[in-house]
Amino acid sequence: MAYYTLSAYTVDITALDQALARRLPRYPQLPATLLGRLAVDNKQKGRRFVT
């Protein structure tokens, strides 16, 4: 139905809410995964996909 990509990403801990950052490891940058949608199949455009 669609094409996605996963990319390595980092999040600066100072950009997070302090309540959340307190529960995470004390690294200046945290590893994350960035999910990006590249395309939707032409046959599926305009159709609503419900999970």
C-alpha positions in Angstrom: 0.0 0.0 0.0 2.8 2.4 0.8 6.6 2.6 0.9 8.5 3.6 4.0 12.0 4.2 5.0 13.8 3.8 8.4 16.7 6.1 9.2 19.1 6.4 12.1 18.4 9.5 14.1 19.4 11.2 17.3 17.4 13.3 19.7 19.0 16.0 21.8 18.0 15.3 25.4 17.5 19.0 26.1 14.7 19.1 23.5 12.6 16.7 25.6 10.3 17.4 28.5 12.2 17.3 31.8 9.8 14.7 33.2 10.6 12.3 30.3 14.3 13.2 30.2 14.7 12.3 33.9 13.7 8.7 33.1 16.2 8.3 30.2 19.9 7.5 30.3 22.2 10.6 30.8 23.5 10.9 27.3 23.6 14.3 25.5 22.0 12.6 22.4 19.7 9.6 22.4 19.5 7.1 19.6 16.2 7.0 17.7 14.6 5.8 14.5 13.1 8.2 12.0 10.2 6.7 10.0 9.5 8.4 6.7 6.8 7.8 4.2 8.2 7.8 0.7 5.1 7.1 -1.4 1.6 5.6 -1.6 0.6 3.2 -4.3 -1.5 5.0 -6.9 -4.3 2.3 -6.5 -4.5 3.3 -2.8 -4.5 7.1 -3.1 -7.6 8.7 -1.6 -8.7 5.5 0.2 -8.7 5.5 4.0 -6.8 2.7 5.6 -8.1 1.9 9.1 -6.2 -0.4 11.4 
